[in-house]
Amino acid sequence: MRQFAHAAGQNPPPDVFEKSTMECTVNWVPATGMGFIAETGSGHTLMMDGAPDGGGRNLAPRPMETVLAGTAGCTAYDVVLILERGRHDVTGCGVKVTSERAPVDPKVFTRIHMHFTVTGRGLAEAPVARAIQMSHEKYCSASIMLGKTAEITTSFEIVAA
């Protein structure tokens, strides 16, 4: 924790730089070729594997695929939560993510498109569009980070439940 100098009798300012931490441990599983097991701080495991042309055996998603999956999960979570808090009758939410990466290392994402399919009863376009925009601009840490290197676009469709 940072220390602040302050006048006697006054409270120090709140630490606006207080960090929220997360951890993950990743271990290579040599018998799989280029397979890795990640254990998250919440105690869950996730297998990842490399492409066959890089020594992998296609046993699990590629690490960069998990980045996209995590981003889609993050933004879908936000959209559902925002709609539910607005008392909208949302019953489903899916996101199809397509992307392009730089042709040379580091092969960062350069374009990402997220297409949302939101299912519910009586859902109007405006609250769905707003929920997606709020996730994209304010709440989804993953898409906001990826937006530093990639152009991120969104679209959506509403399906009546």
Secondary structure, DSSP 8 states (H G I E B T S, - for coil): -------TTS-----TT------EEEEEEGGGSSEEEEEETTS-EEEE---GGGT--S-S--HHHHHHHHHHHHHHHHHHHHHHHTT-EEEEEEEEEEEEE-SSSS--EEEEEEEEEEEEES--HHHHHHHHHHIIIII-HHHHHHTTTSEEEEEEEEEE-
